[in-house]
Amino acid sequence: MTDAGLPVRVRQANLAPELRASPNAGETGAVGPPRRAPEQVRQLMSAYQSGTRRGRSDAARLLEGTRAGERPDDADNPAG
């Protein structure tokens, strides 16, 4: 207990034994995020950027259509 009468937190006290981190977890080769080649990172970021640009241009086209008095779903339904 603390001076204020509150319980003291004990790290990992309520975890199942198999989930508790061992004291040497950093030394035993703990699994981290996978390493990626620079080319793969560049390709992923390029795809992300082009998708963002495509989404923004599509949204701008939809917005222009609604400003012209059209409903955004008019193009999908030619019958009106």
PyMOL Python script that loads the backbone (N, CA, C, O; Angstrom):
from pymol import cmd

cmd.read_pdbstr("""\
ATOM      1  N   MET A   1       0.830  -1.177   0.000  1.00  0.00           N
ATOM      2  CA  MET A   1       0.000   0.000   0.000  1.00  0.00           C
ATOM      3  C   MET A   1       0.885   1.255   0.000  1.00  0.00           C
ATOM      4  O   MET A   1       1.986   1.266   0.550  1.00  0.00           O
ATOM      5  N   THR A   2       0.368   2.295  -0.630  1.00  0.00           N
ATOM      6  CA  THR A   2       1.090   3.571  -0.635  1.00  0.00           C
ATOM      7  C   THR A   2       0.760   4.351   0.625  1.00  0.00           C
ATOM      8  O   THR A   2      -0.055   3.914   1.437  1.00  0.00           O
ATOM      9  N   ASP A   3       1.398   5.514   0.787  1.00  0.00           N
ATOM     10  CA  ASP A   3       1.129   6.364   1.946  1.00  0.00           C
ATOM     11  C   ASP A   3      -0.317   6.829   1.971  1.00  0.00           C
ATOM     12  O   ASP A   3      -0.873   7.081   3.040  1.00  0.00           O
ATOM     13  N   ALA A   4      -0.941   6.947   0.772  1.00  0.00           N
ATOM     14  CA  ALA A   4      -2.328   7.398   0.676  1.00  0.00           C
ATOM     15  C   ALA A   4      -3.308   6.248   0.853  1.00  0.00           C
ATOM     16  O   ALA A   4      -4.520   6.461   0.814  1.00  0.00           O
ATOM     17  N   GLY A   5      -2.804   5.031   1.047  1.00  0.00           N
ATOM     18  CA  GLY A   5      -3.674   3.889   1.259  1.00  0.00           C
ATOM     19  C   GLY A   5      -4.098   3.184  -0.022  1.00  0.00           C
ATOM     20  O   GLY A   5      -4.969   2.314   0.001  1.00  0.00           O
ATOM     21  N   LEU A   6      -3.483   3.560  -1.134  1.00  0.00           N
ATOM     22  CA  LEU A   6      -3.823   2.927  -2.414  1.00  0.00           C
ATOM     23  C   LEU A   6      -2.942   1.715  -2.660  1.00  0.00           C
ATOM     24  O   LEU A   6      -1.795   1.680  -2.214  1.00  0.00           O
ATOM     25  N   PRO A   7      -3.468   0.723  -3.365  1.00  0.00           N
ATOM     26  CA  PRO A   7      -2.635  -0.454  -3.645  1.00  0.00           C
ATOM     27  C   PRO A   7      -1.522  -0.106  -4.638  1.00  0.00           C
ATOM     28  O   PRO A   7      -1.701   0.742  -5.513  1.00  0.00           O
ATOM     29  N   VAL A   8      -0.403  -0.753  -4.496  1.00  0.00           N
ATOM     30  CA  VAL A   8       0.735  -0.559  -5.383  1.00  0.00           C
ATOM     31  C   VAL A   8       0.589  -1.527  -6.551  1.00  0.00           C
ATOM     32  O   VAL A   8       0.314  -2.712  -6.364  1.00  0.00           O
ATOM     33  N   ARG A   9       0.776  -1.010  -7.741  1.00  0.00           N
ATOM     34  CA  ARG A   9       0.657  -1.842  -8.938  1.00  0.00           C
ATOM     35  C   ARG A   9       1.911  -2.696  -9.088  1.00  0.00           C
ATOM     36  O   ARG A   9       3.037  -2.209  -8.992  1.00  0.00           O
ATOM     37  N   VAL A  10       1.682  -3.971  -9.324  1.00  0.00           N
ATOM     38  CA  VAL A  10       2.774  -4.898  -9.581  1.00  0.00           C
ATOM     39  C   VAL A  10       2.642  -5.334 -11.033  1.00  0.00           C
ATOM     40  O   VAL A  10       1.640  -5.938 -11.418  1.00  0.00           O
ATOM     41  N   ARG A  11       3.651  -5.028 -11.837  1.00  0.00           N
ATOM     42  CA  ARG A  11       3.599  -5.348 -13.258  1.00  0.00           C
ATOM     43  C   ARG A  11       3.356  -6.830 -13.483  1.00  0.00           C
ATOM     44  O   ARG A  11       3.965  -7.681 -12.835  1.00  0.00           O
ATOM     45  N   GLN A  12       2.457  -7.124 -14.410  1.00  0.00           N
ATOM     46  CA  GLN A  12       2.135  -8.471 -14.872  1.00  0.00           C
ATOM     47  C   GLN A  12       1.673  -9.398 -13.755  1.00  0.00           C
ATOM     48  O   GLN A  12       1.783 -10.616 -13.891  1.00  0.00           O
ATOM     49  N   ALA A  13       1.163  -8.859 -12.662  1.00  0.00           N
ATOM     50  CA  ALA A  13       0.739  -9.682 -11.538  1.00  0.00           C
ATOM     51  C   ALA A  13      -0.507 -10.493 -11.878  1.00  0.00           C
ATOM     52  O   ALA A  13      -0.699 -11.572 -11.316  1.00  0.00           O
ATOM     53  N   ASN A  14      -1.362 -10.004 -12.782  1.00  0.00           N
ATOM     54  CA  ASN A  14      -2.603 -10.695 -13.088  1.00  0.00           C
ATOM     55  C   ASN A  14      -2.558 -11.461 -14.408  1.00  0.00           C
ATOM     56  O   ASN A  14      -3.597 -11.915 -14.889  1.00  0.00           O
ATOM     57  N   LEU A  15      -1.390 -11.611 -14.994  1.00  0.00           N
ATOM     58  CA  LEU A  15      -1.258 -12.350 -16.236  1.00  0.00           C
ATOM     59  C   LEU A  15      -1.073 -13.834 -15.970  1.00  0.00           C
ATOM     60  O   LEU A  15      -0.575 -14.247 -14.923  1.00  0.00           O
ATOM     61  N   ALA A  16      -1.487 -14.617 -16.945  1.00  0.00           N
ATOM     62  CA  ALA A  16      -1.221 -16.043 -16.860  1.00  0.00           C
ATOM     63  C   ALA A  16       0.293 -16.252 -16.920  1.00  0.00           C
ATOM     64  O   ALA A  16       0.990 -15.487 -17.585  1.00  0.00           O
ATOM     65  N   PRO A  17       0.803 -17.254 -16.250  1.00  0.00           N
ATOM     66  CA  PRO A  17       2.259 -17.445 -16.203  1.00  0.00           C
ATOM     67  C   PRO A  17       2.903 -17.547 -17.580  1.00  0.00           C
ATOM     68  O   PRO A  17       4.013 -17.049 -17.771  1.00  0.00           O
ATOM     69  N   GLU A  18       2.243 -18.173 -18.538  1.00  0.00           N
ATOM     70  CA  GLU A  18       2.844 -18.330 -19.868  1.00  0.00           C
ATOM     71  C   GLU A  18       2.886 -17.020 -20.653  1.00  0.00           C
ATOM     72  O   GLU A  18       3.595 -16.925 -21.655  1.00  0.00           O
ATOM     73  N   LEU A  19       2.129 -16.003 -20.207  1.00  0.00           N
ATOM     74  CA  LEU A  19       2.128 -14.712 -20.884  1.00  0.00           C
ATOM     75  C   LEU A  19       3.091 -13.711 -20.272  1.00  0.00           C
ATOM     76  O   LEU A  19       3.343 -12.660 -20.861  1.00  0.00           O
ATOM     77  N   ARG A  20       3.617 -14.008 -19.134  1.00  0.00           N
ATOM     78  CA  ARG A  20       4.538 -13.091 -18.481  1.00  0.00           C
ATOM     79  C   ARG A  20       5.852 -13.034 -19.245  1.00  0.00           C
ATOM     80  O   ARG A  20       6.368 -14.056 -19.698  1.00  0.00           O
ATOM     81  N   ALA A  21       6.379 -11.837 -19.378  1.00  0.00           N
ATOM     82  CA  ALA A  21       7.647 -11.663 -20.079  1.00  0.00           C
ATOM     83  C   ALA A  21       8.776 -12.132 -19.185  1.00  0.00           C
ATOM     84  O   ALA A  21       8.809 -11.852 -17.987  1.00  0.00           O
ATOM     85  N   SER A  22       9.693 -12.849 -19.795  1.00  0.00           N
ATOM     86  CA  SER A  22      10.847 -13.278 -19.020  1.00  0.00           C
ATOM     87  C   SER A  22      11.806 -12.104 -18.879  1.00  0.00           C
ATOM     88  O   SER A  22      11.786 -11.199 -19.713  1.00  0.00           O
ATOM     89  N   PRO A  23      12.637 -12.093 -17.856  1.00  0.00           N
ATOM     90  CA  PRO A  23      13.563 -10.976 -17.667  1.00  0.00           C
ATOM     91  C   PRO A  23      14.543 -10.816 -18.822  1.00  0.00           C
ATOM     92  O   PRO A  23      15.081  -9.727 -19.024  1.00  0.00           O
ATOM     93  N   ASN A  24      14.784 -11.876 -19.579  1.00  0.00           N
ATOM     94  CA  ASN A  24      15.747 -11.835 -20.676  1.00  0.00           C
ATOM     95  C   ASN A  24      15.054 -11.793 -22.035  1.00  0.00           C
ATOM     96  O   ASN A  24      15.640 -12.233 -23.024  1.00  0.00           O
ATOM     97  N   ALA A  25      13.831 -11.279 -22.117  1.00  0.00           N
ATOM     98  CA  ALA A  25      13.079 -11.304 -23.373  1.00  0.00           C
ATOM     99  C   ALA A  25      13.816 -10.582 -24.485  1.00  0.00           C
ATOM    100  O   ALA A  25      13.764 -11.017 -25.635  1.00  0.00           O
ATOM    101  N   GLY A  26      14.496  -9.495 -24.174  1.00  0.00           N
ATOM    102  CA  GLY A  26      15.222  -8.763 -25.197  1.00  0.00           C
ATOM    103  C   GLY A  26      16.437  -9.512 -25.707  1.00  0.00           C
ATOM    104  O   GLY A  26      16.853  -9.314 -26.849  1.00  0.00           O
ATOM    105  N   GLU A  27      17.005 -10.365 -24.884  1.00  0.00           N
ATOM    106  CA  GLU A  27      18.213 -11.091 -25.254  1.00  0.00           C
ATOM    107  C   GLU A  27      17.928 -12.386 -25.983  1.00  0.00           C
ATOM    108  O   GLU A  27      18.814 -12.914 -26.655  1.00  0.00           O
ATOM    109  N   THR A  28      16.722 -12.914 -25.872  1.00  0.00           N
ATOM    110  CA  THR A  28      16.421 -14.216 -26.458  1.00  0.00           C
ATOM    111  C   THR A  28      15.901 -14.112 -27.878  1.00  0.00           C
ATOM    112  O   THR A  28      15.417 -15.104 -28.423  1.00  0.00           O
ATOM    113  N   GLY A  29      15.987 -12.933 -28.500  1.00  0.00           N
ATOM    114  CA  GLY A  29      15.535 -12.792 -29.874  1.00  0.00           C
ATOM    115  C   GLY A  29      14.034 -12.608 -29.967  1.00  0.00           C
ATOM    116  O   GLY A  29      13.376 -13.256 -30.781  1.00  0.00           O
ATOM    117  N   ALA A  30      13.495 -11.744 -29.154  1.00  0.00           N
ATOM    118  CA  ALA A  30      12.062 -11.486 -29.189  1.00  0.00           C
ATOM    119  C   ALA A  30      11.658 -11.053 -30.591  1.00  0.00           C
ATOM    120  O   ALA A  30      12.385 -10.322 -31.264  1.00  0.00           O
ATOM    121  N   VAL A  31      10.503 -11.507 -31.012  1.00  0.00           N
ATOM    122  CA  VAL A  31      10.023 -11.228 -32.360  1.00  0.00           C
ATOM    123  C   VAL A  31       9.520  -9.795 -32.437  1.00  0.00           C
ATOM    124  O   VAL A  31       8.704  -9.373 -31.617  1.00  0.00           O
ATOM    125  N   GLY A  32      10.001  -9.055 -33.412  1.00  0.00           N
ATOM    126  CA  GLY A  32       9.579  -7.680 -33.626  1.00  0.00           C
ATOM    127  C   GLY A  32       8.927  -7.566 -34.996  1.00  0.00           C
ATOM    128  O   GLY A  32       8.649  -8.576 -35.642  1.00  0.00           O
ATOM    129  N   PRO A  33       8.687  -6.356 -35.432  1.00  0.00           N
ATOM    130  CA  PRO A  33       8.092  -6.176 -36.750  1.00  0.00           C
ATOM    131  C   PRO A  33       9.046  -6.659 -37.833  1.00  0.00           C
ATOM    132  O   PRO A  33      10.262  -6.544 -37.680  1.00  0.00           O
ATOM    133  N   PRO A  34       8.515  -7.193 -38.917  1.00  0.00           N
ATOM    134  CA  PRO A  34       9.397  -7.707 -39.971  1.00  0.00           C
ATOM    135  C   PRO A  34      10.157  -6.569 -40.646  1.00  0.00           C
ATOM    136  O   PRO A  34       9.625  -5.471 -40.805  1.00  0.00           O
ATOM    137  N   ARG A  35      11.377  -6.828 -41.035  1.00  0.00           N
ATOM    138  CA  ARG A  35      12.177  -5.850 -41.757  1.00  0.00           C
ATOM    139  C   ARG A  35      11.786  -5.908 -43.221  1.00  0.00           C
ATOM    140  O   ARG A  35      11.610  -6.995 -43.772  1.00  0.00           O
ATOM    141  N   ARG A  36      11.647  -4.757 -43.856  1.00  0.00           N
ATOM    142  CA  ARG A  36      11.290  -4.697 -45.268  1.00  0.00           C
ATOM    143  C   ARG A  36      12.439  -4.085 -46.051  1.00  0.00           C
ATOM    144  O   ARG A  36      13.176  -3.230 -45.559  1.00  0.00           O
ATOM    145  N   ALA A  37      12.564  -4.550 -47.274  1.00  0.00           N
ATOM    146  CA  ALA A  37      13.576  -3.993 -48.161  1.00  0.00           C
ATOM    147  C   ALA A  37      13.166  -2.569 -48.534  1.00  0.00           C
ATOM    148  O   ALA A  37      11.973  -2.279 -48.617  1.00  0.00           O
ATOM    149  N   PRO A  38      14.130  -1.678 -48.759  1.00  0.00           N
ATOM    150  CA  PRO A  38      13.786  -0.303 -49.124  1.00  0.00           C
ATOM    151  C   PRO A  38      12.904  -0.213 -50.369  1.00  0.00           C
ATOM    152  O   PRO A  38      12.039   0.658 -50.454  1.00  0.00           O
ATOM    153  N   GLU A  39      13.117  -1.101 -51.326  1.00  0.00           N
ATOM    154  CA  GLU A  39      12.302  -1.103 -52.548  1.00  0.00           C
ATOM    155  C   GLU A  39      10.846  -1.432 -52.233  1.00  0.00           C
ATOM    156  O   GLU A  39       9.932  -0.853 -52.820  1.00  0.00           O
ATOM    157  N   GLN A  40      10.635  -2.359 -51.306  1.00  0.00           N
ATOM    158  CA  GLN A  40       9.283  -2.742 -50.931  1.00  0.00           C
ATOM    159  C   GLN A  40       8.584  -1.604 -50.187  1.00  0.00           C
ATOM    160  O   GLN A  40       7.395  -1.362 -50.396  1.00  0.00           O
ATOM    161  N   VAL A  41       9.311  -0.915 -49.331  1.00  0.00           N
ATOM    162  CA  VAL A  41       8.738   0.222 -48.617  1.00  0.00           C
ATOM    163  C   VAL A  41       8.363   1.318 -49.608  1.00  0.00           C
ATOM    164  O   VAL A  41       7.289   1.911 -49.502  1.00  0.00           O
ATOM    165  N   ARG A  42       9.247   1.591 -50.576  1.00  0.00           N
ATOM    166  CA  ARG A  42       8.969   2.602 -51.585  1.00  0.00           C
ATOM    167  C   ARG A  42       7.726   2.235 -52.386  1.00  0.00           C
ATOM    168  O   ARG A  42       6.892   3.096 -52.667  1.00  0.00           O
ATOM    169  N   GLN A  43       7.597   0.964 -52.756  1.00  0.00           N
ATOM    170  CA  GLN A  43       6.439   0.514 -53.520  1.00  0.00           C
ATOM    171  C   GLN A  43       5.148   0.654 -52.704  1.00  0.00           C
ATOM    172  O   GLN A  43       4.128   1.089 -53.238  1.00  0.00           O
ATOM    173  N   LEU A  44       5.185   0.295 -51.429  1.00  0.00           N
ATOM    174  CA  LEU A  44       4.008   0.414 -50.572  1.00  0.00           C
ATOM    175  C   LEU A  44       3.592   1.868 -50.388  1.00  0.00           C
ATOM    176  O   LEU A  44       2.408   2.196 -50.468  1.00  0.00           O
ATOM    177  N   MET A  45       4.570   2.738 -50.143  1.00  0.00           N
ATOM    178  CA  MET A  45       4.253   4.153 -49.956  1.00  0.00           C
ATOM    179  C   MET A  45       3.745   4.787 -51.244  1.00  0.00           C
ATOM    180  O   MET A  45       2.872   5.653 -51.208  1.00  0.00           O
ATOM    181  N   SER A  46       4.283   4.363 -52.374  1.00  0.00           N
ATOM    182  CA  SER A  46       3.821   4.873 -53.661  1.00  0.00           C
ATOM    183  C   SER A  46       2.374   4.457 -53.917  1.00  0.00           C
ATOM    184  O   SER A  46       1.567   5.258 -54.389  1.00  0.00           O
ATOM    185  N   ALA A  47       2.053   3.216 -53.608  1.00  0.00           N
ATOM    186  CA  ALA A  47       0.679   2.743 -53.772  1.00  0.00           C
ATOM    187  C   ALA A  47      -0.270   3.500 -52.846  1.00  0.00           C
ATOM    188  O   ALA A  47      -1.383   3.845 -53.243  1.00  0.00           O
ATOM    189  N   TYR A  48       0.162   3.755 -51.633  1.00  0.00           N
ATOM    190  CA  TYR A  48      -0.646   4.512 -50.674  1.00  0.00           C
ATOM    191  C   TYR A  48      -0.893   5.929 -51.198  1.00  0.00           C
ATOM    192  O   TYR A  48      -2.015   6.433 -51.141  1.00  0.00           O
ATOM    193  N   GLN A  49       0.154   6.557 -51.701  1.00  0.00           N
ATOM    194  CA  GLN A  49       0.036   7.927 -52.200  1.00  0.00           C
ATOM    195  C   GLN A  49      -0.866   7.991 -53.428  1.00  0.00           C
ATOM    196  O   GLN A  49      -1.697   8.895 -53.526  1.00  0.00           O
ATOM    197  N   SER A  50      -0.725   7.060 -54.363  1.00  0.00           N
ATOM    198  CA  SER A  50      -1.576   7.095 -55.560  1.00  0.00           C
ATOM    199  C   SER A  50      -3.028   6.801 -55.206  1.00  0.00           C
ATOM    200  O   SER A  50      -3.934   7.364 -55.821  1.00  0.00           O
ATOM    201  N   GLY A  51      -3.267   5.937 -54.233  1.00  0.00           N
ATOM    202  CA  GLY A  51      -4.630   5.678 -53.789  1.00  0.00           C
ATOM    203  C   GLY A  51      -5.263   6.896 -53.149  1.00  0.00           C
ATOM    204  O   GLY A  51      -6.447   7.171 -53.344  1.00  0.00           O
ATOM    205  N   THR A  52      -4.464   7.626 -52.381  1.00  0.00           N
ATOM    206  CA  THR A  52      -4.961   8.861 -51.769  1.00  0.00           C
ATOM    207  C   THR A  52      -5.309   9.888 -52.838  1.00  0.00           C
ATOM    208  O   THR A  52      -6.353  10.535 -52.767  1.00  0.00           O
ATOM    209  N   ARG A  53      -4.439  10.035 -53.822  1.00  0.00           N
ATOM    210  CA  ARG A  53      -4.710  10.978 -54.915  1.00  0.00           C
ATOM    211  C   ARG A  53      -5.965  10.584 -55.677  1.00  0.00           C
ATOM    212  O   ARG A  53      -6.789  11.436 -56.011  1.00  0.00           O
ATOM    213  N   ARG A  54      -6.112   9.283 -55.954  1.00  0.00           N
ATOM    214  CA  ARG A  54      -7.285   8.806 -56.680  1.00  0.00           C
ATOM    215  C   ARG A  54      -8.558   9.083 -55.883  1.00  0.00           C
ATOM    216  O   ARG A  54      -9.563   9.517 -56.445  1.00  0.00           O
ATOM    217  N   GLY A  55      -8.514   8.835 -54.590  1.00  0.00           N
ATOM    218  CA  GLY A  55      -9.679   9.096 -53.746  1.00  0.00           C
ATOM    219  C   GLY A  55     -10.043  10.560 -53.696  1.00  0.00           C
ATOM    220  O   GLY A  55     -11.222  10.914 -53.714  1.00  0.00           O
ATOM    221  N   ARG A  56      -9.040  11.411 -53.634  1.00  0.00           N
ATOM    222  CA  ARG A  56      -9.310  12.852 -53.604  1.00  0.00           C
ATOM    223  C   ARG A  56      -9.890  13.332 -54.920  1.00  0.00           C
ATOM    224  O   ARG A  56     -10.801  14.160 -54.923  1.00  0.00           O
ATOM    225  N   SER A  57      -9.380  12.828 -56.043  1.00  0.00           N
ATOM    226  CA  SER A  57      -9.925  13.265 -57.332  1.00  0.00           C
ATOM    227  C   SER A  57     -11.348  12.742 -57.530  1.00  0.00           C
ATOM    228  O   SER A  57     -12.192  13.452 -58.076  1.00  0.00           O
ATOM    229  N   ASP A  58     -11.623  11.518 -57.096  1.00  0.00           N
ATOM    230  CA  ASP A  58     -12.986  10.987 -57.179  1.00  0.00           C
ATOM    231  C   ASP A  58     -13.936  11.817 -56.315  1.00  0.00           C
ATOM    232  O   ASP A  58     -15.053  12.126 -56.732  1.00  0.00           O
ATOM    233  N   ALA A  59     -13.489  12.172 -55.119  1.00  0.00           N
ATOM    234  CA  ALA A  59     -14.329  12.978 -54.237  1.00  0.00           C
ATOM    235  C   ALA A  59     -14.567  14.358 -54.830  1.00  0.00           C
ATOM    236  O   ALA A  59     -15.666  14.897 -54.710  1.00  0.00           O
ATOM    237  N   ALA A  60     -13.552  14.940 -55.472  1.00  0.00           N
ATOM    238  CA  ALA A  60     -13.710  16.249 -56.094  1.00  0.00           C
ATOM    239  C   ALA A  60     -14.708  16.172 -57.243  1.00  0.00           C
ATOM    240  O   ALA A  60     -15.527  17.075 -57.416  1.00  0.00           O
ATOM    241  N   ARG A  61     -14.644  15.086 -58.040  1.00  0.00           N
ATOM    242  CA  ARG A  61     -15.604  14.922 -59.140  1.00  0.00           C
ATOM    243  C   ARG A  61     -17.020  14.789 -58.607  1.00  0.00           C
ATOM    244  O   ARG A  61     -17.947  15.376 -59.165  1.00  0.00           O
ATOM    245  N   LEU A  62     -17.198  14.037 -57.548  1.00  0.00           N
ATOM    246  CA  LEU A  62     -18.523  13.888 -56.949  1.00  0.00           C
ATOM    247  C   LEU A  62     -19.024  15.227 -56.414  1.00  0.00           C
ATOM    248  O   LEU A  62     -20.198  15.565 -56.566  1.00  0.00           O
ATOM    249  N   LEU A  63     -18.140  15.970 -55.797  1.00  0.00           N
ATOM    250  CA  LEU A  63     -18.501  17.259 -55.241  1.00  0.00           C
ATOM    251  C   LEU A  63     -18.884  18.235 -56.353  1.00  0.00           C
ATOM    252  O   LEU A  63     -19.839  18.996 -56.199  1.00  0.00           O
ATOM    253  N   GLU A  64     -18.166  18.225 -57.453  1.00  0.00           N
ATOM    254  CA  GLU A  64     -18.492  19.088 -58.593  1.00  0.00           C
ATOM    255  C   GLU A  64     -19.859  18.715 -59.167  1.00  0.00           C
ATOM    256  O   GLU A  64     -20.620  19.595 -59.569  1.00  0.00           O
ATOM    257  N   GLY A  65     -20.175  17.429 -59.208  1.00  0.00           N
ATOM    258  CA  GLY A  65     -21.471  16.987 -59.715  1.00  0.00           C
ATOM    259  C   GLY A  65     -22.614  17.461 -58.849  1.00  0.00           C
ATOM    260  O   GLY A  65     -23.670  17.824 -59.367  1.00  0.00           O
ATOM    261  N   THR A  66     -22.427  17.465 -57.540  1.00  0.00           N
ATOM    262  CA  THR A  66     -23.496  17.927 -56.654  1.00  0.00           C
ATOM    263  C   THR A  66     -23.637  19.438 -56.719  1.00  0.00           C
ATOM    264  O   THR A  66     -24.729  19.960 -56.495  1.00  0.00           O
ATOM    265  N   ARG A  67     -22.574  20.145 -57.016  1.00  0.00           N
ATOM    266  CA  ARG A  67     -22.662  21.594 -57.152  1.00  0.00           C
ATOM    267  C   ARG A  67     -23.399  21.980 -58.430  1.00  0.00           C
ATOM    268  O   ARG A  67     -24.026  23.037 -58.492  1.00  0.00           O
ATOM    269  N   ALA A  68     -23.325  21.128 -59.446  1.00  0.00           N
ATOM    270  CA  ALA A  68     -23.987  21.421 -60.718  1.00  0.00           C
ATOM    271  C   ALA A  68     -25.465  21.053 -60.670  1.00  0.00           C
ATOM    272  O   ALA A  68     -26.162  21.201 -61.674  1.00  0.00           O
ATOM    273  N   GLY A  69     -25.956  20.581 -59.540  1.00  0.00           N
ATOM    274  CA  GLY A  69     -27.369  20.262 -59.398  1.00  0.00           C
ATOM    275  C   GLY A  69     -27.681  18.788 -59.580  1.00  0.00           C
ATOM    276  O   GLY A  69     -28.844  18.393 -59.497  1.00  0.00           O
ATOM    277  N   GLU A  70     -26.671  17.966 -59.827  1.00  0.00           N
ATOM    278  CA  GLU A  70     -26.876  16.530 -59.976  1.00  0.00           C
ATOM    279  C   GLU A  70     -26.760  15.854 -58.616  1.00  0.00           C
ATOM    280  O   GLU A  70     -26.084  16.352 -57.716  1.00  0.00           O
ATOM    281  N   ARG A  71     -27.416  14.736 -58.485  1.00  0.00           N
ATOM    282  CA  ARG A  71     -27.205  13.927 -57.302  1.00  0.00           C
ATOM    283  C   ARG A  71     -26.052  12.983 -57.609  1.00  0.00           C
ATOM    284  O   ARG A  71     -25.917  12.556 -58.756  1.00  0.00           O
ATOM    285  N   PRO A  72     -25.221  12.642 -56.641  1.00  0.00           N
ATOM    286  CA  PRO A  72     -24.066  11.781 -56.893  1.00  0.00           C
ATOM    287  C   PRO A  72     -24.465  10.405 -57.436  1.00  0.00           C
ATOM    288  O   PRO A  72     -23.664   9.773 -58.126  1.00  0.00           O
ATOM    289  N   ASP A  73     -25.673   9.925 -57.147  1.00  0.00           N
ATOM    290  CA  ASP A  73     -26.066   8.604 -57.613  1.00  0.00           C
ATOM    291  C   ASP A  73     -26.813   8.649 -58.944  1.00  0.00           C
ATOM    292  O   ASP A  73     -27.266   7.602 -59.406  1.00  0.00           O
ATOM    293  N   ASP A  74     -26.963   9.811 -59.581  1.00  0.00           N
ATOM    294  CA  ASP A  74     -27.631   9.901 -60.878  1.00  0.00           C
ATOM    295  C   ASP A  74     -26.884   9.130 -61.946  1.00  0.00           C
ATOM    296  O   ASP A  74     -27.513   8.556 -62.836  1.00  0.00           O
ATOM    297  N   ALA A  75     -25.566   9.098 -61.887  1.00  0.00           N
ATOM    298  CA  ALA A  75     -24.789   8.393 -62.893  1.00  0.00           C
ATOM    299  C   ALA A  75     -24.994   6.907 -62.787  1.00  0.00           C
ATOM    300  O   ALA A  75     -24.872   6.201 -63.788  1.00  0.00           O
ATOM    301  N   ASP A  76     -25.300   6.407 -61.616  1.00  0.00           N
ATOM    302  CA  ASP A  76     -25.494   4.961 -61.429  1.00  0.00           C
ATOM    303  C   ASP A  76     -26.877   4.527 -61.896  1.00  0.00           C
ATOM    304  O   ASP A  76     -27.061   3.350 -62.204  1.00  0.00           O
ATOM    305  N   ASN A  77     -27.852   5.421 -61.962  1.00  0.00           N
ATOM    306  CA  ASN A  77     -29.208   5.071 -62.283  1.00  0.00           C
ATOM    307  C   ASN A  77     -29.695   5.903 -63.469  1.00  0.00           C
ATOM    308  O   ASN A  77     -30.257   6.981 -63.272  1.00  0.00           O
ATOM    309  N   PRO A  78     -29.488   5.415 -64.714  1.00  0.00           N
ATOM    310  CA  PRO A  78     -29.849   6.211 -65.880  1.00  0.00           C
ATOM    311  C   PRO A  78     -31.360   6.405 -66.019  1.00  0.00           C
ATOM    312  O   PRO A  78     -31.796   7.320 -66.717  1.00  0.00           O
ATOM    313  N   ALA A  79     -32.163   5.565 -65.370  1.00  0.00           N
ATOM    314  CA  ALA A  79     -33.616   5.672 -65.501  1.00  0.00           C
ATOM    315  C   ALA A  79     -34.147   6.900 -64.739  1.00  0.00           C
ATOM    316  O   ALA A  79     -35.276   7.336 -64.968  1.00  0.00           O
ATOM    317  N   GLY A  80     -33.338   7.443 -63.847  1.00  0.00           N
ATOM    318  CA  GLY A  80     -33.730   8.669 -63.216  1.00  0.00           C
ATOM    319  C   GLY A  80     -34.172   8.548 -61.839  1.00  0.00           C
ATOM    320  O   GLY A  80     -34.528   9.547 -61.215  1.00  0.00           O
TER     321      GLY A  80
END
""", "prot")
cmd.dss("prot")
cmd.show_as("cartoon", "prot")
cmd.util.cbc("prot")
cmd.orient("prot")
